[in-house]
Amino acid sequence: MNMNYDDNVVRRLKRLEGQVRGVLNMMEEGKNCKDVVAQLSAVRSATDKAMAYIVAMNLEQCILEEHAKGNDTGALVKEAVELLIKSR
């Protein structure tokens, strides 16, 4: 199945890109390790949220398609949860 990504996820990833560039700038400027790590933690948190959003969007699309076909959706939910667990 092809996934349609909405503008919200694209914006999230562009913000992430900006955050990573900001961390690189901090490193080039010789900023304090604690500050760099704090920013990297923010990047990780934003990445986790983006992944969860993408999985949720995909799950919603898959459930709607399978429900329309009259199929059980339990396996889809299990697969989505496993994907999120693996991403950590």
C-alpha positions as CSV (number, residue, x, y, z in Angstrom):
1,M,0.0,0.0,0.0
2,N,1.3,3.5,-0.9
3,M,1.3,5.9,2.0
4,N,0.0,9.4,1.6
5,Y,2.0,11.8,3.9
6,D,0.2,15.0,4.8
7,D,1.7,18.5,5.2
8,N,1.8,18.0,9.0
9,V,4.4,15.2,8.8
10,V,6.4,17.1,6.2
11,R,6.5,20.2,8.5
12,R,7.5,18.0,11.5
13,L,10.4,16.6,9.5
14,K,11.5,20.0,8.3
15,R,11.6,21.2,11.9
16,L,13.7,18.2,12.8
17,E,16.1,19.1,10.0
18,G,16.4,22.6,11.4
19,Q,17.0,21.2,14.9
20,V,19.8,19.0,13.6
21,R,21.4,21.9,11.7
22,G,21.1,23.9,15.0
23,V,23.0,21.1,16.9
24,L,25.7,21.1,14.2
25,N,26.1,24.9,14.5
26,M,26.3,24.6,18.3
27,M,29.1,22.0,17.9
28,E,30.9,24.2,15.3
29,E,30.7,27.1,17.8
30,G,32.1,24.9,20.6
31,K,29.0,25.1,22.8
32,N,28.8,23.4,26.1
33,C,28.4,19.6,26.0
34,K,25.4,19.8,28.2
35,D,23.6,22.2,25.9
36,V,24.4,20.1,22.8
37,V,23.1,17.0,24.5
38,A,19.9,18.8,25.6
39,Q,19.3,19.8,22.0
40,L,20.0,16.2,20.8
41,S,17.5,15.0,23.3
42,A,14.9,17.4,21.9
43,V,15.7,16.1,18.4
44,R,15.2,12.5,19.6
45,S,11.8,13.5,21.2
46,A,10.7,15.2,18.0
47,T,11.8,12.2,16.0
48,D,9.8,9.8,18.3
49,K,6.7,12.0,17.9
50,A,7.1,12.1,14.1
51,M,7.4,8.3,13.9
52,A,4.4,7.8,16.1
53,Y,2.4,10.2,14.0
54,I,3.4,8.4,10.8
55,V,2.5,5.0,12.3
56,A,-0.9,6.3,13.5
57,M,-1.7,7.8,10.1
58,N,-0.7,4.5,8.4
59,L,-2.7,2.5,10.9
60,E,-5.8,4.6,10.4
61,Q,-5.6,4.2,6.6
62,C,-5.0,0.4,6.9
63,I,-7.9,-0.1,9.3
64,L,-10.3,1.8,7.1
65,E,-9.3,-0.3,4.1
66,E,-9.4,-3.6,5.9
67,H,-12.7,-2.7,7.6
68,A,-14.2,-1.8,4.2
69,K,-13.2,-5.3,3.0
70,G,-14.8,-6.9,6.0
71,N,-11.4,-8.1,7.4
72,D,-10.2,-8.3,10.9
73,T,-8.0,-5.4,11.9
74,G,-6.4,-6.8,15.1
75,A,-3.2,-7.9,13.3
76,L,-2.8,-4.3,12.0
77,V,-2.9,-2.9,15.5
78,K,-0.4,-5.5,16.7
79,E,1.9,-4.7,13.8
80,A,1.8,-0.9,14.5
81,V,2.5,-1.4,18.2
82,E,5.5,-3.7,17.3
83,L,6.8,-1.1,14.9
84,L,6.7,1.6,17.6
85,I,8.4,-0.7,20.1
86,K,11.2,-1.5,17.5
87,S,11.7,2.2,16.9
88,R,12.8,2.7,20.5
